[in-house]
Amino acid sequence: MQSRRMTFWVLVLAIVLAGAVHASSEDKFGVPVYPGAIFDSDVTNILKRASREAAGYRTHDSITKVVGFYKRQAGMALLDSNAEAALFIKGNVTVTIQNPWLDRRSMRIVKGTLISIRRHTN
């Protein structure tokens, strides 16, 4: 019984922390993070080399599903898209969606959807 209770609280804490990561990203950038997307610290660190305010997320959902989500968000403008990538903008924030994508750390092509969110400063 003690083990089940501990497992329950660990799960609750994980869910709360995951929600905090998503909430802080939306607060910081003003655009939502795709539901269920997982924060990727390696991708984020690479993105931050070009833009101080940036975050990377991954999901196993199709690019079509992710693009559809961002098309439904108020104020998001679709600038360009094809079967493997899409670019949205809202104010000075861009959202880039790619599938497949190049993992610059391992230099391998990854099958999965990458969501990059960047705030651009003048």
C-alpha positions as CSV (number, residue, x, y, z in Angstrom):
1,M,0.0,0.0,0.0
2,Q,2.8,2.4,0.9
3,S,4.5,1.7,-2.5
4,R,1.3,2.5,-4.4
5,R,0.8,5.8,-2.5
6,M,4.4,6.8,-3.2
7,T,4.0,5.9,-6.9
8,F,0.8,8.0,-7.1
9,W,2.5,11.1,-5.6
10,V,5.5,10.7,-7.9
11,L,3.1,10.6,-10.9
12,V,1.2,13.7,-9.6
13,L,4.4,15.6,-9.2
14,A,5.6,14.7,-12.7
15,I,2.3,15.9,-14.2
16,V,2.4,19.1,-12.3
17,L,6.0,19.8,-13.3
18,A,5.2,19.0,-17.0
19,G,2.4,21.5,-16.8
20,A,4.6,24.1,-15.3
21,V,7.1,23.8,-18.2
22,H,4.3,24.3,-20.7
23,A,2.7,27.2,-18.8
24,S,6.0,29.0,-18.5
25,S,6.7,28.6,-22.2
26,E,3.3,30.0,-23.1
27,D,3.7,32.9,-20.7
28,K,7.2,33.6,-22.0
29,F,6.5,33.4,-25.7
30,G,2.8,34.2,-25.9
31,V,2.0,31.2,-28.0
32,P,0.9,27.8,-26.8
33,V,3.0,24.7,-26.8
34,Y,1.5,21.8,-28.7
35,P,-0.4,19.6,-26.2
36,G,1.6,16.6,-25.1
37,A,4.9,17.9,-26.7
38,I,8.0,17.2,-24.6
39,F,10.5,19.9,-23.8
40,D,13.9,19.0,-25.4
41,S,16.8,20.7,-23.6
42,D,19.4,19.7,-26.2
43,V,17.4,21.3,-29.0
44,T,16.7,24.3,-26.9
45,N,20.4,24.8,-26.2
46,I,21.1,24.7,-29.9
47,L,18.3,27.1,-30.7
48,K,19.6,29.5,-28.1
49,R,22.9,29.9,-29.9
50,A,21.0,31.8,-32.6
51,S,18.2,33.4,-30.5
52,R,18.4,33.9,-26.7
53,E,14.7,33.3,-26.2
54,A,14.0,29.9,-27.7
55,A,12.6,26.5,-26.8
56,G,12.4,23.2,-28.6
57,Y,9.7,20.5,-28.2
58,R,9.2,17.1,-29.7
59,T,6.1,15.0,-30.3
60,H,5.3,11.7,-32.1
61,D,2.2,13.3,-33.6
62,S,2.2,13.9,-37.3
63,I,3.2,17.2,-38.8
64,T,-0.3,17.6,-40.2
65,K,-1.9,17.3,-36.7
66,V,0.6,19.8,-35.2
67,V,0.2,22.3,-38.1
68,G,-3.6,22.0,-37.7
69,F,-3.3,22.9,-34.0
70,Y,-1.3,26.1,-34.7
71,K,-3.6,27.1,-37.6
72,R,-6.5,27.2,-35.0
73,Q,-4.6,29.5,-32.6
74,A,-5.7,33.1,-32.5
75,G,-3.2,35.5,-34.0
76,M,-1.0,32.8,-35.6
77,A,-0.2,33.5,-39.3
78,L,1.0,30.6,-41.5
79,L,3.9,32.0,-43.6
80,D,4.9,28.8,-45.4
81,S,4.3,25.1,-45.3
82,N,5.0,21.8,-47.2
83,A,4.8,18.1,-46.3
84,E,7.8,18.3,-44.0
85,A,7.8,21.8,-42.5
86,A,5.7,24.8,-41.6
87,L,6.5,28.3,-40.3
88,F,4.1,30.4,-38.3
89,I,4.5,33.9,-36.9
90,K,2.7,35.8,-34.1
91,G,4.2,39.3,-33.5
92,N,7.9,38.7,-33.0
93,V,7.6,35.0,-32.2
94,T,8.1,32.3,-34.8
95,V,7.0,28.7,-34.5
96,T,8.8,26.3,-36.9
97,I,7.5,22.7,-37.3
98,Q,9.6,20.0,-38.9
99,N,9.2,16.3,-39.6
100,P,11.7,14.7,-40.1
101,W,14.4,16.9,-38.6
102,L,18.2,16.8,-38.2
103,D,19.5,16.2,-34.7
104,R,22.5,18.5,-34.8
105,R,24.1,16.7,-31.8
106,S,24.1,13.2,-33.3
107,M,23.9,14.4,-37.0
108,R,21.1,11.9,-37.6
109,I,17.7,12.4,-39.2
110,V,14.9,12.0,-36.6
111,K,11.5,10.8,-37.5
112,G,9.2,12.7,-35.2
113,T,7.9,16.2,-35.1
114,L,10.1,19.0,-33.8
115,I,8.5,22.3,-32.7
116,S,10.9,25.3,-32.3
117,I,9.6,28.5,-30.7
118,R,11.7,31.6,-30.9
119,R,11.2,35.2,-29.9
120,H,13.1,37.6,-32.2
121,T,14.4,40.9,-30.9
122,N,15.3,43.9,-33.0
